[in-house]
Amino acid sequence: MASGGRERGRAGGEGGGSLRSPARLSVRPSVPPSGARQRWVVAPQLLDGCGRYASRVALKNTLTYVAVRNLLAAGHKPRRAVIEAAKASATVVQLALISQRLDHWPTQREYASAYDISERTAQLEWELFREAFPGETSPDEIAKWLALNAKPKSEADALTAPAPPDLVPA
């Protein structure tokens, strides 16, 4: 291994090159290295001027998009806003899924036991939801709308779950 850096690729550093020291690294941070998996769908035109992390949210009328906009307006940094928006959206989708499985609207305690988390963790998720969706007191109303209109099939639907029309910015 070269001093000050790590080798990648085949043995002896051939085929893949080596990682350079940060001073000599010329790759733009927003472009993933070749062969790297990208975590979000790139759609920079959706969140103009919101930073490179926030601009990777897939669709404009999703819960995640609305939450990112709200968190950025509240002063969060773009990367943190995307992460917390995804968590808040996941809470809503998970609540809608639990209601479909139980055939009644779950309490916070039932939600916590269904996902094997503590009640305190569920409370923190509700708190994050209230921060991501100001004006909403709990994820219940949005999750009920989602369960009736979008009918999510798994937790993977969290990033693409549509937002109710009254939440989508004009």
Summary of the structure (lengths in Angstrom):
residues: 170
radius of gyration: 19.9
end to end distance: 54.2
largest distance: 61.3
contacts: 472
relative contact order: 0.13
helix: 46%
strand: 2%
